[in-house]
C-alpha cells in the first residue's frame, strides 16, 4: 500500500521492460482498412492534453492508413487513466481496429508498481511517441547566473512547490536529488501554475515549467531580470540518448548541467531512476500503442502511416500549439524512445520506492 498524505494506492510488481517487443517484419499481406472505423482510446476525459493531442493527429492518421478509415477518439476516463488502459490491455481486439494513447501519468503507476495496473507496456507495440519539455529556473536573487554556478547552492535549502511525490513532479524531485541540491518539497499544488506563483511570491525558491508555460509565463520574468533559466530536461535522440531541447537549443539539458556542476557525467542507480521517469514524463510522454498480439503487418502499416502523417505539410504548418518543435518518435525512432519511457531496472525501481518511503511519507507493503 502507498500512503501519501491520506492518499492510498495498492502496489505490485513492474514488468522488466519493453525489450521483448517484436519488430514488425515487412508486410506479408496487404493491410486495408477501407470502410472501417478505427477507435483511438484515450484513458482521460475530453478536453485534456492527451485528448487534444489525439484529436489533432487523428485526421492525419486517417489520411495515411491503408484504405483511409475513419479514426475516432473514445475517451475512457477513471482511476487516473489506469481504468481505461486496463480495459484496453485486457479486452482490445488486435485486428488493427483500435489502439491507445497514454501519458506520463499512466506510465508512472506502471513504473512504480501500482497493483491496480493490469497493463504491460512491453506487450503493446508502439507506433508513435510524442515528447514534451520543461525548463528549471531560479530567482535571480540567488546570484546564480547559469548551470555552471549551481554549486553555489549546494549547502542552501531550496523550496519547491510540488503537486505530489508520485505526480509528474517526481521528475524534478529525482533530478534535484541526483544533482545534490538540498530541496524541500512542499506538496499540495494543483498545477505548475501555482508553483510559479509561489516562486514569484518568494515562497518557493526553485521551479520548473513545461515548455509552453515557460515561454508564455516565465520568459517575461527573465526579461524583467527577476528569473534566470538553469537547464531544460532535454529530449531523447534516435538512440534513446539525452539531447538538447529544440525549443531551448541554447540551454544545457539536465545531464550537461550536472557535468557543469560536478565535472563528470551522472551515473548510478539514482540517475537510472531519474532517466526512467524523465522518459515517461517528458522525453516520451505520450506513446500510442496497438494491442498485444497485433500482427506485424498491421504494426508496420500503422508505423508507416504515422511517419507520413507527421511529415504532412498541413500538420507541420499547424503543429505549433499541440506538438511544439519536438521531433515525433516515428518509424525507426519509436522503439528506442518507447523503451526508455516504459522500462525501469528492478534496482532503480527499488531505489525509488525506498527513497519515497524514507523522505516523503510514501509507504509500500
C-alpha positions in Angstrom: 0.0 0.0 0.0 1.2 3.5 -0.7 0.2 6.3 1.6 0.8 9.9 0.6 -0.9 12.4 2.8 -4.0 10.3 3.2 -4.0 9.1 -0.4 -3.8 5.3 -0.8 -2.9 3.1 -3.8 -2.1 -0.6 -3.9 1.2 -1.5 -5.4 2.6 -4.6 -7.0 5.5 -5.5 -9.3 6.5 -3.8 -12.5 7.3 -5.5 -15.8 11.0 -5.7 -16.6 10.7 -3.6 -19.8 9.9 -3.3 -23.4 12.9 -5.3 -24.7 10.6 -8.2 -25.6 8.7 -6.2 -28.2 9.0 -7.8 -31.6 9.9 -5.7 -34.5 7.3 -6.0 -37.2 8.5 -7.6 -40.3 7.9 -6.2 -43.8 4.2 -6.7 -44.5 3.5 -10.2 -45.6 0.0 -9.4 -46.8 -1.8 -6.2 -47.7 -3.5 -4.3 -44.9 -6.7 -2.5 -45.9 -9.0 -0.6 -43.6 -11.4 0.6 -46.3 -14.8 1.3 -44.9 -13.8 0.7 -41.3 -13.8 2.9 -38.2 -10.7 2.9 -36.1 -11.0 3.7 -32.4 -8.2 5.6 -30.7 -8.7 5.0 -27.0 -7.7 7.9 -24.7 -8.0 7.0 -21.0 -8.6 10.6 -20.0 -11.6 12.9 -20.1 -12.3 15.1 -23.1 -10.5 18.4 -23.3 -7.3 17.4 -21.6 -3.8 17.4 -23.1 -3.9 13.8 -24.3 -7.4 14.3 -25.8 -6.3 17.4 -27.7 -3.2 15.6 -28.9 -5.2 12.6 -30.2 -7.9 14.8 -31.9 -5.2 16.8 -33.6 -3.4 13.8 -35.0 -6.5 11.6 -35.9 -7.4 13.2 -39.3 -3.8 12.9 -40.5 -3.6 9.3 -39.4 -6.9 8.6 -41.2 -5.4 10.1 -44.4 -2.4 7.8 -44.4 -3.7 4.5 -43.0 -4.4 2.0 -45.9 -8.0 2.5 -47.1 -8.3 5.8 -45.3 -10.6 4.6 -42.5 -12.4 7.0 -40.2 -10.4 7.5 -36.9 -12.5 8.4 -33.9 -11.5 9.2 -30.3 -13.0 7.1 -27.5 -12.5 8.7 -24.0 -12.4 6.2 -21.1 -11.5 8.3 -18.0 -11.2 7.0 -14.5 -8.6 5.8 -12.0 -6.0 8.4 -13.1 -6.1 6.8 -16.6 -5.5 3.3 -15.2 -9.1 2.2 -15.7 -9.2 2.7 -19.5 -5.7 1.4 -20.0 -6.5 -1.8 -18.1 -9.7 -2.3 -20.2 -7.8 -1.8 -23.4 -5.0 -4.2 -22.5 -7.3 -6.9 -21.4 -10.1 -6.7 -24.0 -8.9 -4.8 -27.1 -9.2 -6.6 -30.4 -5.8 -7.0 -32.1 -7.1 -6.7 -35.7 -6.0 -3.1 -36.1 -9.4 -1.6 -35.4 -8.3 0.0 -32.1 -5.2 1.4 -30.5 -4.4 3.5 -27.3 -2.6 6.7 -26.4 -1.4 7.2 -22.8 0.6 9.8 -20.9 3.2 10.1 -18.2 0.6 9.8 -15.6 -0.3 6.4 -17.0 3.4 5.3 -17.2 4.3 6.3 -13.7 2.0 3.8 -11.9 3.4 1.1 -14.2 7.0 2.0 -13.3 6.2 2.3 -9.6 4.4 -1.0 -9.5 0.8 0.1 -8.6 -1.2 -3.1 -8.1 -4.2 -1.6 -9.9 -2.2 -1.8 -13.1 -3.0 -4.7 -15.3 -1.4 -3.4 -18.5 2.1 -4.3 -19.6 3.8 -1.8 -21.9 6.3 -4.5 -23.0 3.5 -6.4 -24.8 2.0 -3.4 -26.7 3.9 -2.5 -29.8 4.4 1.3 -30.1 3.6 3.2 -33.3 4.2 6.8 -32.1 5.9 8.6 -29.3 5.4 12.4 -28.7 7.8 14.3 -26.4 7.4 17.5 -24.5 9.8 19.5 -22.4 10.4 21.8 -19.5 12.9 24.3 -18.0 14.2 24.6 -14.4 14.8 28.2 -13.4 15.7 30.2 -10.3 15.0 33.7 -9.0 18.0 36.0 -9.8 18.4 36.9 -6.1 20.3 33.6 -5.6 23.1 35.1 -7.6 23.4 32.1 -9.8 23.8 33.1 -13.5 23.8 29.7 -15.2 24.2 26.0 -14.5 27.9 26.1 -14.1 27.3 28.2 -10.9 24.8 25.8 -9.3 27.5 24.6 -6.9 26.9 27.9 -5.0 23.6 26.5 -3.8 24.8 23.0 -2.6 24.6 23.9 1.1 21.5 26.1 0.8 18.0 24.8 1.4 15.7 25.4 -1.6 11.9 25.1 -1.6 9.9 23.6 -4.5 6.1 23.9 -4.6 5.0 20.3 -5.7 1.9 18.6 -6.9 2.8 15.4 -5.1 5.6 12.9 -4.5 4.3 10.5 -7.2 2.9 13.0 -9.6 4.9 14.3 -12.6 6.8 16.4 -10.1 8.7 13.2 -9.3 10.9 14.1 -12.2 12.3 17.3 -10.7 12.4 15.6 -7.3 14.7 13.0 -8.7 16.7 15.5 -10.7 17.4 17.7 -7.7 18.4 14.6 -5.7 20.8 13.3 -8.3 22.3 16.8 -8.7 22.9 17.1 -5.0 20.7 20.1 -4.3 19.0 20.4 -0.9 15.4 20.9 -1.8 12.4 20.8 0.5 9.3 19.8 -1.4 6.1 21.4 -0.3 3.1 19.4 -1.5 -0.5 20.5 -2.3 -0.1 22.5 -5.5 -2.9 21.9 -8.0 -0.8 22.7 -11.0 2.6 24.1 -12.1 1.0 27.5 -12.4 0.6 27.6 -8.6 4.2 26.6 -8.3 5.3 29.5 -10.5 3.2 31.9 -8.4 4.7 30.6 -5.2 8.2 31.4 -6.6 7.1 34.9 -7.7 5.8 35.5 -4.1 9.1 34.3 -2.6 7.5 31.2 -1.0 9.4 28.8 -3.4 13.0 29.3 -4.5 13.3 26.8 -7.4 10.8 25.8 -10.0 10.2 24.3 -13.4 7.6 24.9 -16.1 6.6 23.0 -19.2 7.9 24.4 -22.4 4.7 26.3 -23.4 4.2 27.7 -19.9 7.9 28.7 -19.7 7.7 30.6 -23.0 4.5 32.4 -22.0 4.8 32.9 -18.3 8.5 32.7 -17.3 10.2 34.4 -20.2 8.7 37.8 -19.2 10.3 37.2 -15.7 13.6 36.5 -17.3 13.3 39.6 -19.5 12.4 41.7 -16.4 15.5 40.4 -14.7 13.8 38.5 -11.8 14.3 34.9 -13.0 17.1 33.1 -14.8 17.0 29.7 -16.6 19.3 26.9 -15.5 18.6 23.9 -17.7 16.0 22.0 -19.7 15.1 18.4 -19.2 16.2 17.7 -22.7 14.8 15.2 -25.2 15.8 11.7 -26.4 17.6 11.3 -29.7 17.1 8.3 -32.1 19.4 6.2 -30.0 17.5 6.9 -26.8 20.2 9.3 -25.5 19.5 12.7 -23.9 20.0 15.6 -26.2 19.2 19.4 -26.1 15.6 20.5 -26.3 15.0 22.0 -29.7 12.7 24.7 -28.1 15.7 25.8 -26.0 18.8 25.0 -28.0 21.0 27.4 -26.1 20.2 25.9 -22.7 22.1 22.8 -21.4 20.0 19.8 -20.7 20.0 18.1 -17.3 22.9 15.8 -18.0 25.0 18.7 -19.3 24.1 20.8 -16.3 25.2 18.0 -13.9 28.5 17.9 -15.7 28.9 21.6 -15.5 28.3 21.4 -11.7 30.2 18.3 -10.9 32.8 17.9 -13.7 31.7 14.4 -14.6 28.7 12.6 -16.1 26.0 11.4 -13.8 25.8 7.7 -13.1 24.4 5.2 -10.6 21.1 3.8 -9.6 19.5 7.2 -8.7 20.4 8.5 -12.1 18.9 5.4 -13.7 15.7 6.0 -11.8 15.7 9.7 -12.9 16.1 8.6 -16.6 13.1 6.2 -16.4 10.7 8.9 -15.0 12.2 11.7 -17.2 11.5 9.5 -20.2 7.9 8.7 -19.1 7.1 12.2 -18.0 8.7 14.3 -20.7 11.0 12.9 -23.4 8.5 10.3 -24.5 5.4 11.5 -22.6 2.7 10.4 -25.0 3.0 7.0 -26.6 0.5 5.3 -28.9 0.3 1.5 -28.9 -1.5 -1.3 -30.6 -2.9 -4.2 -28.6 -0.8 -7.2 -27.6 -0.6 -9.8 -30.3 -1.2 -7.5 -33.2 0.2 -8.9 -36.4 3.4 -7.5 -37.7 2.0 -6.2 -41.0 -0.6 -4.2 -39.1 2.0 -2.7 -36.8 4.1 -1.8 -39.9 1.1 -0.2 -41.6 0.4 2.0 -38.5 4.1 3.0 -38.2 4.3 4.0 -41.8 1.0 5.9 -41.5 2.4 7.9 -38.6 5.6 8.6 -40.5 3.6 10.0 -43.3 1.1 11.8 -41.1 3.9 13.6 -39.1 5.5 14.7 -42.4 2.3 16.1 -43.8 2.8 19.7 -44.8 -0.6 20.7 -43.3 0.3 19.1 -40.0 3.7 20.8 -40.0 2.1 24.1 -40.5 -0.4 23.7 -37.7 1.6 21.6 -35.1 2.9 24.5 -33.0 0.4 24.7 -30.2 -0.1 20.9 -29.9 3.2 19.3 -30.8 5.6 22.2 -30.5 9.1 22.0 -32.1 9.6 18.5 -30.8 10.6 15.7 -33.3 8.0 13.0 -33.1 9.1 9.5 -32.4 8.0 7.5 -35.5 9.4 4.8 -37.7 12.9 3.6 -36.7 13.0 6.0 -33.7 9.9 4.8 -31.9 11.2 1.7 -30.2 14.3 3.3 -28.5 12.2 6.2 -27.2 9.4 3.9 -26.1 11.8 1.6 -24.2 13.3 4.5 -22.2 9.8 5.7 -21.3 8.4 2.3 -20.2 11.3 0.5 -18.7 12.9 0.7 -15.3 15.6 -1.6 -13.9 14.5 -3.6 -10.8 17.2 -2.0 -8.7 16.2 1.5 -9.8 12.6 0.8 -9.0 13.6 -0.5 -5.6 15.7 2.7 -5.0 12.8 5.0 -5.9 10.4 3.1 -3.6 12.9 3.3 -0.7 13.6 7.0 -1.4 9.9 7.9 -1.4 9.3 5.9 1.7 12.2 7.4 3.7 11.8 11.0 2.5 8.2 11.7 1.5 5.9 9.5 3.7 5.2 7.0 0.9 4.6 3.5 2.3 4.9 0.3 0.4 3.7 -3.1 1.7 
